[in-house]
Amino acid sequence: MKTLSAIIGHVNSATTLNIYSHVTDQMRKQAAEKIDAGIGACEAPGGDLPRVPSEDEKVPASKAFEPFKGTRRKPGTGCLHQINDHLWEGKYSPRGPDGKRIYKNVYASTKEECEEKLQALIVEMNRTISERN
């Protein structure tokens, strides 16, 4: 059976006692009361209630929950990103009948225009690929 010193990693038990002997029963009791008050919000055995923060200390109410909108698009819908403040690029790269990727890009000055061009490109490429099969 291993000793506590061996489990902790100390060479001898004197090192363990020197480090951990300052922890008294009173310190353990205080720590347990603080944990009970903080986590459980219950009354401490001594009859003391947990401290209630004053109006100045209260945390402001959190903002309404807003879900994170991912930046990835669904497969088969292409990729759309802004190159600079006046140019958008749409990319679509499906696999052809031979298994190789076919890369095509469209460019537009607005996001909406680029989205329309990308949708037209996707329809055209899918029609072309299906004709090759």
C-alpha positions in Angstrom: 0.0 0.0 0.0 1.3 3.4 -1.0 1.8 6.1 1.6 0.2 9.5 1.2 3.7 11.0 0.5 4.2 8.6 -2.3 0.8 9.3 -3.8 1.4 13.1 -3.7 4.9 12.7 -5.0 7.0 13.7 -2.1 10.2 11.8 -1.2 9.4 11.4 2.4 6.6 12.0 4.9 8.4 15.0 6.5 8.0 17.0 3.4 4.3 16.2 3.2 3.8 17.1 6.9 5.7 20.4 6.5 3.5 21.5 3.6 0.1 20.3 4.7 0.2 20.4 8.5 -0.9 24.1 8.7 -4.4 23.1 7.6 -6.4 22.9 10.8 -9.9 21.6 11.6 -11.2 25.1 11.9 -9.8 26.0 8.4 -11.6 22.9 6.9 -14.8 23.9 8.6 -14.7 27.4 7.3 -13.9 26.2 3.8 -16.9 23.8 3.9 -19.2 26.6 5.1 -18.0 28.8 2.3 -18.6 26.1 -0.3 -22.1 25.4 1.1 -23.0 29.1 1.1 -21.6 29.6 -2.4 -22.8 26.5 -4.2 -25.8 25.4 -2.3 -27.0 28.8 -1.0 -27.9 27.0 2.2 -27.6 28.1 5.8 -24.2 27.4 7.4 -24.2 25.1 10.4 -23.3 28.0 12.7 -26.5 29.7 11.9 -24.9 32.3 9.6 -26.7 33.1 6.4 -24.8 33.6 3.2 -23.9 37.3 2.5 -26.4 38.9 0.1 -24.7 41.4 -2.2 -25.8 45.1 -1.9 -27.4 47.0 -4.7 -24.1 48.4 -5.8 -22.5 45.0 -6.0 -25.2 43.3 -7.9 -24.4 42.0 -11.4 -26.3 43.8 -14.1 -28.9 41.7 -15.9 -27.6 39.8 -18.8 -28.6 40.6 -22.4 -31.2 38.5 -24.1 -29.9 35.3 -25.6 -28.9 35.6 -29.3 -28.0 32.4 -31.0 -24.7 32.3 -32.9 -25.2 32.3 -36.7 -22.6 30.1 -38.2 -20.5 31.2 -41.1 -20.5 27.9 -43.0 -23.1 27.3 -45.7 -24.8 24.0 -46.3 -23.1 21.6 -48.8 -24.0 22.2 -52.4 -24.8 25.9 -51.9 -21.3 27.3 -52.8 -19.2 29.8 -50.9 -19.7 33.6 -50.7 -17.3 36.1 -49.3 -16.4 39.8 -49.7 -13.1 40.5 -51.4 -13.0 44.3 -50.6 -15.6 47.0 -49.9 -17.0 46.9 -53.5 -16.5 43.3 -54.7 -18.0 40.0 -53.7 -17.0 36.5 -54.9 -19.1 33.4 -55.1 -17.4 30.0 -55.5 -18.8 26.6 -56.4 -16.7 23.4 -56.9 -18.7 20.2 -57.3 -17.2 16.9 -58.3 -17.5 15.9 -61.9 -18.3 12.4 -63.2 -14.6 11.5 -63.1 -14.4 12.5 -59.4 -12.3 15.6 -59.9 -13.4 19.0 -58.7 -14.7 21.6 -61.2 -13.9 25.1 -59.9 -16.0 28.1 -61.0 -16.3 31.6 -59.6 -18.7 34.6 -60.0 -18.1 38.2 -59.1 -20.5 41.0 -58.3 -20.6 44.5 -56.6 -23.3 43.6 -54.0 -23.9 40.5 -51.9 -27.4 40.0 -53.2 -26.3 40.2 -56.9 -23.4 37.7 -56.2 -25.9 35.4 -54.4 -28.2 35.4 -57.5 -25.2 34.8 -59.9 -24.0 32.0 -57.6 -27.4 30.3 -57.6 -27.6 30.5 -61.4 -24.0 29.0 -61.7 -25.0 26.1 -59.4 -28.1 25.3 -61.5 -26.1 25.5 -64.7 -23.2 23.4 -63.4 -25.4 20.7 -61.9 -27.3 20.5 -65.2 -24.0 20.2 -67.1 -22.7 17.5 -64.8 -25.9 15.4 -65.0 -25.8 15.6 -68.8 -22.2 14.2 -68.8 -23.4 11.1 -66.9 
